[in-house]
Amino acid sequence: MNIQELTAFFMWCTVINGSLLVLWSLLAAVAPGTIYRLHSKWFPLPKETFTVLFYAFIGVFKMFVIVFNAVPFLALLIIR
């Protein structure tokens, strides 16, 4: 795999995971009650605990997207 292919790979990983992050964040902002009702059928948690966990997972996912997708993509763009 050459640098161009690797750069394209990380670009698409960043685009796809960034899109998922935006979608997830929008759903959390627009329909938090619906998301809680859906998940409370599977996991019985108080709403406050669920909200904290949900936003913590969004934050962790954002860090993973930045560290494992965006930074390698930017580094490959710099060395190319």
Summary of the structure (lengths in Angstrom):
residues: 80
radius of gyration: 16.5
end to end distance: 14.1
largest distance: 49.9
contacts: 198
relative contact order: 0.17
helix: 88%
strand: 0%
